[in-house]
Every structure is written in C-alpha cells, then in structure tokens.
Amino acid sequence: MDRRDDVMIELEEMKGQIALLKSKLEEQEIVREQHMRRAIKGKLQDLNRVAVRMMLVGVFAIIFCTSVFVHYGFSFYFAAFTFLILMSSTVATYVQHKNLLKSKDLSSDLLKETYDLVKLKKRYGEWLYFAVPMVAVWFSWLVYETLNYIPDRAMGIGFVVGSGIGGAIGGLVGLKIHFKTVKKIDEMLSQIKELEEQ
C-alpha cells in the first residue's frame, strides 16, 4: 500500500466523520426547534388559560354587580352603564384572544402566528387608554350613587370604601396580568423570530 492509498483512506475517514458530524448537528437543530415549538406552545396555552379565566370573571362580575346594584336600588342608568362596561370588557377579551384561542397548537404558519400576537399586543396597549378613564368615571358615579341611594350613611361610606379597596386590588391584579401577558407575547415573538431565521 503506497502513500496515495493512505491519503485516500484518510480522506474517506474524514468524509465519514464530517457526514456523522453534520448528521448530529442536524439532529440537534431538529431537537432545538422542537423544544422551541413546545416552549411557544406552552406560552400560548398559558395565554389561552388566562383569557378564559378573565372571561369567566367577567361573566361572574356582570351577574353579581348588576344584581347588587338592583338590590340596593341604584339608578337604572348606573346599573346599565356597569353592565355595558363589564360586558364590553368580557367581549373585548374574547375578540382580542379569539384567533389564539382557536390555535391549540403552534401552526406551521409562523407568519400568521406572528401577526396574531403582534395584533394582540397592540390591542393590550390600546385597552389601557380606554379602561383607566372608564374606571375613573365609573367609580366617581358609584360614589355619587352610593351616597344618594343608600339611606344609611355609615353603610354607604362602608360600601364606597369596600368598593375602593376591592377595585384597587382588582386593578393591581389586572395590571399584573396585563404586563405578564405582554411580556409573554414578547418572548413568543422572539422565539418565533429565531425559528424563522433557522
């Protein structure tokens, strides 16, 4: 066996090693992609769970608040306004999340997923500009109604204070959910971008 044969054997071995290395890299890339898709799917399921819970809370609030205000003899207009605010919030949550609620899994159409997530993030940002002034108007009206329709002054003040504390807690929880959702959307968009670049 001459030197030329040795070189050919070494070249064949190197080719085999390169092919093996390439195969392992491809496998790692596939595993990495599957892992990222699972991570995105998990975040998507979290978003969907939060959306469903928010809608259920909305339905409960519609029934509870309306019945309380009717029971205490608050004005029809205030009860109707409260009903409309809660109903519009619940419906808005569904509308904002409806495309992602239908997506039980991450589809192969990453462009559509990205579009739906960007749209959801934009709507979350816009919603604050509507919700904060509306809550301020509603609470001011609640104070007026309470002081005018609940004859027992101490009970009225207690009702306003209790409503204020409950509203503050609800607002803080709502803001926490809001910012966690936006953060999760950003993480998903970043992971989808990585998948698209592969």
N, C-alpha and C positions, 0 to 999 in steps of 0.2 A: 504494500500500500504506500503510494507516494504522498508527497506533501499536498498535492492537488486534491486527493481523496479526503485527506484530513480536513482541509478547508471546507469541502462540500458537506462533510458530516457535521462540522461545527455550524455551518450556515443553516442546515436543516434543523439542528437542535435549537438554534436561535429563533428560527421561524416558528417552531413549535412552542417555545417559551413566550414569544410575542403573541401568538394566537391565544394561548392559555391566559396571558395577562389581559388581553383585550376582552376575552370572554368573561373573566372575573370582573373587570371594570363595568361591562355592560350589565352583568347581574347586579352589581352594587347600585348602578344607576336605576335599574328597574325597582330594586328594593327601596331605594331612596324615594323614588316617585310614588310608589305605593304607600310608603309611610307618610309622605306629604299629603296625599289624597285622603288618607284616613284621618289625619290631623284636621284638614279642612272640613271633612265630613262631620267630625266631632263638634267643631265650632258651629257648623251650620245647624246641627241638631240642637245645640245649646241655644242658638238664636231662636229657633222654632219653639223650643220649650218655653222660653221667656215670653215670646209673643202670645202663645196660648194662655199662659198664666195671666198676663196682663189683660187679655180679652175676658177671661173668666172673672177677674177682679172688677173689670168694667161692668159686666152684666150684674154682678152682685151689688155694686155701688148704685147702679140705675134703680134696682128694685128697692134697696134699703133706704137710700136718700129720699127718693120720691115718696115712699110710704111714711117716713119720719116727718117730712115737711107737710104732707097732707094731714097726718095725725095731729100735729101741733097747730094746724090752722094757718100756716103761712099762705101768702098770696098765691093764686093760681099762676101768675106770671113768673114768680120766682121758682116755683116748683117746675114749671115748664122749661124755664131757662136752664135750670140744673139738669133736667132730663136731657135737653138738647146738647149741653156741653158733654155730659158723660157718654151719651150715645155717639156723638161725633168723634170723641176720643177713642172709643172702642172700635168704631167703624174704620177710623184712620189707622189704627194699629193693624187691623186686618188688611186694609188696602196696601199699607207700606210693606207688609210681610208676605202678601199672598203668593207671589212668584216663588219665594224661597220656601214657603210652607208646602207648596206642591213638589218641591225638589227634596225628595227623601235621601237622595244620594248626590254626589258631585257628578254632574253630567260631563260628557266628553267635550261639550261645547263651552270651553272656558271663557270665550268672548261673551256669551250670554250671562254666565255666572258673574263675570266682572261687571257687566252693565247693570245687572240687578242689584249687586252690592253697592256700586257707586251711587245708584239712584236711592237706595235705602239710606245710605249715609247722608246724602243731600237732604232727604226728607226729615231725617232726625234733626239736622241742623236748623232747618226751617221751622220745625214744630215748636222749638223753644220760643221763637219770636211770637208765636200765636198763644202758646199755653201760659206763659208767665203773666202777660197783661190780662188774659181772660180769668185767671185765678184771682188776680188782684181785684178785678171788677166784681167777680162772684162773691169773694169774701166780704168786700165792703157792703154788698147788697145783703149778705147773710146777717151781718151785724145790725143793719137797719131793720130787717125783717124780725130778727130775734127781739130787739128792744121794743118793737111795735106790736108784735103778735103774741108774745109770751107775757101774760099779765104779771106773773111773779118775777119781780126784778132780779132777785138773787139767783133764781133758776135761769133766767135769761142770760145773766152775766156768766154763770157757770157753763151754760151751753156754748156761749161765744168762746170762752177760754178753752173749753174742751175741744171745740171745733178747731181753734187756732193751733193747739198742741198737736191734735191729730193731723191737721193739714200740714204742719211743719215737718212732722215725722214722715208723712206720706210724700211730701215734696223732696225730702232728703233721700228717701229710698228710690223715688222716681229718677232723681238726678244721678244717683249711683248706677242704677240700671242703664240710664241713658249713656253715660260715659263708658261703662263697661261694654255696652253694645257697640259703640263707635270704635273703641279700641279693638274689639274682636273683629269687626269689619276690616279695619286697617291691617290686622295680622293676616286675615284671609286673603285680602288683595295682594299683600306682599308675597304670600306663598303661591298664589295663582301666577303672579308675575314670574316667580322662579320656575314654575312648571312650564310656562310658555317659552322661557328662554332656553330650556333644555333641548 
